[in-house]
Amino acid sequence: MTRKSFGSLVVALVLFASVTASFTAQDKGTPGPAADVEQVLKLACKAPALPTSAGAIIRVSDVPSLRKAVAGASLGATIVLADGVYRLDELLVTQHDLTIRGESGSREKVTLDGGGKFTKVVRVRGARNLTIADLTVANSRQYGIMFLGDSGIERFKVYNVKFHNCYVRGLKGTGATRVNDSGTRTLTPQEADKVRPRQGEVRYCLFVNDDVTPNDEPYGGDYVSGIDAMWLKDWTIADNVFVNIRGQHGGGRGAIFVWVNSENVTAERNLIVNCDRGICFGNPSGDPLHMSGGVIRNNYIVAGRGQGIEICRTRGTAVVQNTVFCEQSTQRAVQFHQLAGPGNRFLNNLTSGAVIVPDEVTATGNVTAALPEWFVAPYIGDLRLTPKAAAGEAGAR
């Protein structure tokens, strides 16, 4: 990756190709046009192939054989799905040391299809060392993959998975205090800390919706996100693409939304295009501490209706070397608010749009008034820097 000095700012340059569909912030209640997904994907990194499994290989080609294989898999087994569509209401996965993957390595050739129902296409409970890779999870009015945060999940890897038209959440991690996601059966925070999801990875995935969420409730049709997870510890969310994750009125949650007692979560090198919110560590509701030790770095965000990066109820969290473009100067490119402790940092970012950073946040080396002409074609998503950027001037914090 090429880097240029920009005063005290070090800006990561990514070779962005043009996105042919333009999108504009609209008045509330009027969703704008969707971005062209195929053009966006030309910008994305390709997922390296996973290594060949050393354990048992179980090949399946239909839903009954898939369910049987998942229920009876031995430790270290790999379930290989033949190309095709697998229509599922819910696939429960509880086994340890298991890989579930498409046979060809192309995520477009294997689809776990929820049939447009209000369902969890895949539900994960208590699994350690589980990998789901090289397939598509699609067509759920609720969740693509849900993992239960109270169940002791460790080292869960979601790799080269396409989440397509999952209209509440693509990937959902429930609160660790809620037993089996119950609203009445709960654990104490001390008990939850022992079983919270640890050391997970979400890499090289695509989260994309063809349209705004069709769900009118809750929250007036804006309850939608790409990833939404709580109580994470030591997770990495990297090299993913998020496109058109939008609510009916522009109030969707973050494409990446991590909150409630999460710790040491890194979101890096993600490309986010035309989503209502980009990356949100925390939000104004829930428990007072949402993130400690988080890192948001080297992400590239072309904002949709809402803000690019939101930092709320955090401590010791760093926002470093991100590029955020907003078409409207009043849009919030970056906002820190309701902070839960010291040590939050805003360093070496390049943004257009409004930046809200209170004095208690360490901020240096940022260029926060980037002009459209500094980018090759910002309105259509090409954020390569032009010669005008190198010669430009902007206020630094």
C-alpha positions as CSV (number, residue, x, y, z in Angstrom):
1,M,0.0,0.0,0.0
2,T,1.4,3.4,-1.0
3,R,1.6,6.2,1.5
4,K,2.2,9.9,1.1
5,S,3.1,12.5,3.6
6,F,0.3,15.0,4.1
7,G,1.8,17.5,6.5
8,S,1.7,15.6,9.8
9,L,-0.9,13.3,8.3
10,V,0.0,9.9,6.9
11,V,-2.8,8.9,4.5
12,A,-3.3,5.4,3.4
13,L,-3.9,5.3,-0.4
14,V,-6.1,2.6,-1.7
15,L,-6.6,2.0,-5.4
16,F,-10.3,2.5,-5.7
17,A,-12.0,1.9,-9.0
18,S,-15.1,3.9,-10.0
19,V,-18.5,3.0,-8.6
20,T,-20.9,3.6,-11.4
21,A,-24.0,4.4,-9.3
22,S,-23.9,7.7,-7.5
23,F,-25.8,8.1,-4.3
24,T,-26.8,11.3,-2.5
25,A,-28.0,12.0,1.0
26,Q,-31.7,12.3,0.7
27,D,-34.4,13.9,2.8
28,K,-35.7,11.7,5.7
29,G,-38.1,9.2,4.4
30,T,-36.8,9.1,0.8
31,P,-34.0,6.4,0.4
32,G,-31.4,7.2,-2.2
33,P,-30.4,4.8,-5.0
34,A,-28.3,1.8,-4.2
35,A,-24.6,1.6,-5.0
36,D,-23.5,-0.7,-7.8
37,V,-22.2,-3.7,-5.9
38,E,-20.3,-5.3,-8.8
39,Q,-18.3,-2.1,-9.2
40,V,-17.6,-1.8,-5.5
41,L,-16.3,-5.4,-5.5
42,K,-13.6,-4.5,-8.0
43,L,-12.0,-2.6,-5.1
44,A,-12.0,-5.5,-2.7
45,C,-9.2,-7.7,-1.7
46,K,-9.6,-11.4,-2.7
47,A,-9.7,-13.9,0.1
48,P,-6.7,-16.3,0.1
49,A,-7.8,-19.9,0.0
50,L,-8.0,-21.7,3.3
51,P,-5.6,-24.6,3.9
52,T,-6.8,-28.1,3.3
53,S,-8.2,-29.8,6.3
54,A,-6.2,-32.6,8.0
55,G,-9.3,-34.1,9.6
56,A,-12.2,-36.1,8.2
57,I,-13.9,-34.7,5.1
58,I,-17.7,-35.1,4.9
59,R,-19.3,-34.1,1.6
60,V,-22.9,-33.2,1.5
61,S,-25.3,-32.1,-1.3
62,D,-28.7,-31.6,0.3
63,V,-30.2,-30.2,3.6
64,P,-30.8,-33.6,5.3
65,S,-27.3,-34.7,4.8
66,L,-26.0,-31.3,5.9
67,R,-28.0,-31.5,9.1
68,K,-26.9,-35.0,9.8
69,A,-23.2,-34.1,9.2
70,V,-23.3,-31.1,11.5
71,A,-25.0,-33.1,14.3
72,G,-22.5,-36.0,14.1
73,A,-19.2,-34.4,13.0
74,S,-16.1,-35.6,14.8
75,L,-13.5,-33.2,16.1
76,G,-11.5,-31.7,13.3
77,A,-13.9,-32.6,10.6
78,T,-14.7,-30.5,7.5
79,I,-18.1,-30.5,6.0
80,V,-17.9,-29.7,2.3
81,L,-21.0,-28.4,0.5
82,A,-21.5,-29.2,-3.1
83,D,-22.6,-26.3,-5.3
84,G,-26.3,-25.5,-4.9
85,V,-29.0,-23.8,-2.9
86,Y,-29.7,-25.2,0.6
87,R,-33.1,-24.0,1.8
88,L,-32.9,-23.8,5.6
89,D,-35.2,-22.5,8.3
90,E,-32.4,-22.8,10.9
91,L,-29.2,-24.8,11.1
92,L,-28.0,-25.3,14.7
93,V,-24.2,-25.7,15.1
94,T,-22.8,-26.7,18.5
95,Q,-19.8,-28.9,17.6
96,H,-16.2,-27.9,18.4
97,D,-13.3,-28.0,15.9
98,L,-15.5,-28.0,12.9
99,T,-15.3,-26.3,9.4
100,I,-18.3,-25.8,7.2
101,R,-17.4,-24.6,3.7
102,G,-18.3,-24.6,0.1
103,E,-16.4,-27.1,-2.0
104,S,-15.3,-24.9,-4.8
105,G,-14.1,-22.0,-2.7
106,S,-16.4,-19.6,-4.5
107,R,-18.9,-18.1,-2.1
108,E,-21.4,-17.5,-5.0
109,K,-21.8,-21.2,-5.7
110,V,-23.2,-22.4,-2.4
111,T,-26.2,-20.6,-0.8
112,L,-27.8,-21.3,2.6
113,D,-31.2,-19.7,1.8
114,G,-33.6,-18.6,4.5
115,G,-36.4,-18.3,2.0
116,G,-37.3,-14.7,3.0
117,K,-38.6,-15.9,6.4
118,F,-38.1,-14.2,9.7
119,T,-35.5,-16.7,10.8
120,K,-31.9,-17.4,11.8
121,V,-30.4,-19.2,8.8
122,V,-27.5,-20.5,11.0
123,R,-27.5,-20.4,14.8
124,V,-24.2,-21.2,16.7
125,R,-24.2,-22.2,20.3
126,G,-21.2,-23.1,22.4
127,A,-18.9,-24.0,19.6
128,R,-15.1,-23.6,19.8
129,N,-12.8,-23.5,16.8
130,L,-15.7,-23.2,14.3
131,T,-15.1,-21.9,10.8
132,I,-17.8,-21.1,8.3
133,A,-16.3,-20.2,4.9
134,D,-16.7,-19.9,1.1
135,L,-20.5,-19.7,0.9
136,T,-23.5,-17.3,0.9
137,V,-26.1,-16.9,3.6
138,A,-29.1,-15.2,2.1
139,N,-32.7,-14.1,2.3
140,S,-33.6,-13.8,5.9
141,R,-35.9,-11.2,7.3
142,Q,-34.0,-11.6,10.6
143,Y,-30.4,-12.9,10.9
144,G,-28.0,-14.6,8.5
145,I,-25.8,-16.1,11.2
146,M,-26.5,-15.7,14.9
147,F,-24.0,-16.7,17.7
148,L,-25.1,-16.9,21.3
149,G,-22.9,-14.7,23.4
150,D,-23.6,-16.6,26.7
151,S,-22.4,-20.0,25.4
152,G,-18.6,-19.9,25.6
153,I,-17.9,-19.5,21.9
154,E,-14.2,-19.2,21.2
155,R,-12.1,-18.7,18.0
156,F,-15.2,-18.5,15.7
157,K,-14.0,-17.6,12.1
158,V,-16.4,-16.3,9.5
159,Y,-14.4,-16.2,6.2
160,N,-15.2,-15.3,2.7
161,V,-19.0,-15.4,3.4
162,K,-21.5,-13.3,1.5
163,F,-24.4,-12.1,3.6
164,H,-27.1,-11.2,1.1
165,N,-30.4,-9.7,2.0
166,C,-30.3,-10.4,5.7
167,Y,-32.6,-7.6,6.7
168,V,-32.1,-7.3,10.5
169,R,-28.4,-8.4,10.8
170,G,-26.1,-10.4,8.6
171,L,-24.0,-11.5,11.6
172,K,-25.5,-11.2,15.1
173,G,-23.8,-11.8,18.4
174,T,-26.2,-11.7,21.4
175,G,-25.5,-10.3,24.8
176,A,-23.5,-12.5,27.1
177,T,-25.8,-11.9,30.1
178,R,-28.9,-13.2,28.2
179,V,-29.2,-17.0,28.5
180,N,-30.0,-18.4,25.1
181,D,-30.9,-14.8,24.1
182,S,-33.7,-14.9,26.7
183,G,-35.1,-11.6,28.0
184,T,-35.8,-13.1,31.4
185,R,-33.1,-15.7,32.1
186,T,-29.8,-13.8,32.8
187,L,-26.3,-14.2,34.0
188,T,-24.4,-11.8,36.3
189,P,-21.7,-9.7,34.6
190,Q,-19.1,-11.8,36.3
191,E,-20.7,-15.0,35.0
192,A,-21.0,-13.5,31.5
193,D,-17.3,-12.5,31.4
194,K,-16.4,-16.2,31.7
195,V,-18.5,-17.3,28.7
196,R,-18.3,-14.2,26.4
197,P,-17.2,-14.7,22.7
198,R,-13.4,-14.6,22.5
199,Q,-10.8,-14.4,19.7
200,G,-13.2,-14.4,16.8
201,E,-12.5,-13.3,13.2
202,V,-14.6,-11.9,10.4
203,R,-12.5,-11.7,7.3
204,Y,-13.0,-11.2,3.5
205,C,-16.8,-11.2,3.8
206,L,-19.4,-9.2,1.8
207,F,-22.4,-7.8,3.5
208,V,-24.9,-6.5,1.0
209,N,-28.6,-5.8,0.7
210,D,-30.4,-5.1,-2.6
211,D,-32.8,-2.6,-1.0
212,V,-33.6,-1.0,2.3
213,T,-34.9,-3.3,4.9
214,P,-38.6,-4.4,4.3
215,N,-39.2,-4.7,8.0
216,D,-41.4,-1.8,9.2
217,E,-40.7,-2.6,12.9
218,P,-39.0,-2.1,15.2
219,Y,-37.7,1.4,15.2
220,G,-39.8,2.5,12.3
221,G,-38.0,0.4,9.7
222,D,-34.5,1.4,10.6
223,Y,-33.4,-1.7,12.6
224,V,-30.8,-3.1,10.3
225,S,-27.0,-3.6,10.4
226,G,-24.2,-5.7,8.9
227,I,-22.5,-7.0,12.0
228,D,-24.0,-6.4,15.5
229,A,-22.3,-8.0,18.5
230,M,-21.9,-7.5,22.2
231,W,-19.4,-8.6,24.8
232,L,-16.7,-9.5,22.3
233,K,-13.2,-9.9,23.5
234,D,-10.1,-10.0,21.2
235,W,-11.9,-10.0,17.9
236,T,-10.7,-8.9,14.5
237,I,-13.1,-7.6,11.7
238,A,-10.9,-7.1,8.6
239,D,-10.9,-6.8,4.8
240,N,-14.7,-7.0,4.5
241,V,-17.0,-5.0,2.2
242,F,-20.3,-3.5,3.3
243,V,-22.7,-2.1,0.7
244,N,-26.2,-0.7,0.9
245,I,-27.0,-1.6,4.5
246,R,-29.8,0.8,4.9
247,G,-33.0,1.5,6.9
248,Q,-36.2,2.9,5.4
249,H,-35.4,6.4,6.7
250,G,-31.7,6.5,6.8
251,G,-31.4,5.5,10.5
252,G,-29.9,2.1,10.2
253,R,-27.3,0.9,12.7
254,G,-23.6,0.6,11.9
255,A,-22.4,-1.6,9.1
256,I,-20.0,-2.7,11.9
257,F,-21.7,-2.2,15.2
258,V,-19.9,-3.5,18.3
259,W,-21.1,-2.5,21.8
260,V,-21.9,-3.4,25.4
261,N,-18.8,-4.5,27.4
262,S,-16.7,-5.3,24.4
263,E,-12.9,-5.3,24.7
264,N,-9.9,-5.2,22.3
265,V,-11.9,-5.4,19.1
266,T,-10.0,-4.3,15.9
267,A,-11.9,-3.2,12.7
268,E,-9.4,-2.6,9.9
269,R,-9.1,-2.3,6.1
270,N,-12.9,-2.6,5.6
271,L,-14.6,-0.9,2.7
272,I,-18.0,0.6,3.5
273,V,-20.1,2.2,0.8
274,N,-23.6,3.7,1.1
275,C,-24.5,2.3,4.5
276,D,-26.5,4.5,6.9
277,R,-23.7,4.3,9.4
278,G,-20.2,3.0,8.9
279,I,-18.4,1.8,12.0
280,C,-20.0,2.2,15.4
281,F,-18.1,1.2,18.6
282,G,-20.9,1.8,21.1
283,N,-24.1,3.7,21.0
284,P,-26.1,5.9,23.4
285,S,-28.3,3.1,24.8
286,G,-27.4,0.2,27.0
287,D,-24.8,-0.2,29.7
288,P,-22.4,2.6,30.4
289,L,-19.2,0.9,29.0
290,H,-19.4,-0.3,25.4
291,M,-15.8,-0.7,24.3
292,S,-12.4,-0.6,25.9
293,G,-9.2,-0.9,23.9
294,G,-10.8,-0.9,20.5
295,V,-9.0,0.0,17.3
296,I,-10.6,1.4,14.1
297,R,-7.8,1.8,11.5
298,N,-7.2,2.0,7.8
299,N,-10.9,1.8,6.8
300,Y,-12.4,3.5,3.8
301,I,-15.9,4.8,4.1
302,V,-18.1,6.6,1.6
303,A,-20.9,7.7,3.9
304,G,-24.6,7.1,3.1
305,R,-27.3,8.9,5.1
306,G,-25.7,9.0,8.5
307,Q,-22.2,9.2,10.1
308,G,-19.1,7.5,9.0
309,I,-17.6,6.6,12.4
310,E,-19.3,6.8,15.8
311,I,-17.5,6.3,19.1
312,C,-19.7,6.3,22.1
313,R,-19.3,5.0,25.7
314,T,-15.7,3.9,25.1
315,R,-12.4,4.2,26.8
316,G,-8.9,3.6,25.4
317,T,-10.2,3.4,21.9
318,A,-8.2,4.6,18.8
319,V,-9.5,5.8,15.5
320,V,-6.4,5.9,13.2
321,Q,-5.6,6.5,9.5
322,N,-9.2,6.1,8.2
323,T,-10.5,7.9,5.1
324,V,-14.2,9.1,5.4
325,F,-15.9,11.0,2.7
326,C,-19.3,12.7,3.2
327,E,-21.1,14.4,0.4
328,Q,-22.7,16.9,2.7
329,S,-20.6,19.1,4.9
330,T,-23.1,18.8,7.7
331,Q,-22.9,15.0,7.8
332,R,-21.0,13.6,10.7
333,A,-17.8,12.0,9.3
334,V,-16.6,11.1,12.8
335,Q,-18.3,11.6,16.2
336,F,-16.9,10.9,19.7
337,H,-19.6,11.4,22.4
338,Q,-20.7,10.2,25.9
339,L,-17.2,8.7,26.5
340,A,-16.8,6.2,29.3
341,G,-13.2,6.9,30.3
342,P,-9.8,8.2,29.2
343,G,-7.4,7.2,26.5
344,N,-9.6,7.7,23.4
345,R,-7.5,8.8,20.4
346,F,-8.2,10.3,17.0
347,L,-5.0,10.2,14.9
348,N,-4.0,10.8,11.3
349,N,-7.4,10.5,9.6
350,L,-8.5,12.1,6.4
351,T,-12.2,13.2,6.4
352,S,-14.7,15.5,4.8
353,G,-17.9,16.3,6.6
354,A,-18.4,17.3,10.2
355,V,-15.9,16.0,12.9
356,I,-17.0,16.1,16.5
357,V,-14.1,15.4,18.8
358,P,-14.2,16.7,22.4
359,D,-11.1,18.0,24.1
360,E,-10.7,14.9,26.3
361,V,-9.8,12.9,23.2
362,T,-6.2,13.0,22.0
363,A,-6.3,14.3,18.5
364,T,-3.4,15.0,16.2
365,G,-2.3,14.7,12.6
366,N,-5.9,14.8,11.2
367,V,-7.0,16.5,8.0
368,T,-10.7,17.2,8.6
369,A,-11.8,19.4,5.8
370,A,-10.9,17.4,2.7
371,L,-12.3,18.9,-0.6
372,P,-14.1,16.8,-3.2
373,E,-11.4,17.6,-5.8
374,W,-8.8,15.9,-3.6
375,F,-10.3,12.6,-4.6
376,V,-10.5,11.0,-8.0
377,A,-14.3,10.6,-8.0
378,P,-15.7,10.8,-4.5
379,Y,-19.3,10.9,-5.5
380,I,-19.1,7.6,-7.1
381,G,-16.7,6.0,-4.6
382,D,-13.2,6.5,-6.0
383,L,-11.2,7.9,-3.1
384,R,-7.8,7.8,-4.7
385,L,-6.0,11.1,-4.0
386,T,-5.4,13.5,-6.8
387,P,-2.4,15.9,-7.1
388,K,-4.7,18.6,-5.7
389,A,-4.7,16.7,-2.4
390,A,-0.9,16.9,-2.0
391,A,-1.0,20.6,-2.6
392,G,-4.1,21.3,-0.6
393,E,-4.6,22.9,2.8
394,A,-7.0,21.9,5.5
395,G,-7.5,22.4,9.2
396,A,-5.7,19.9,11.4
397,R,-6.6,18.8,14.9
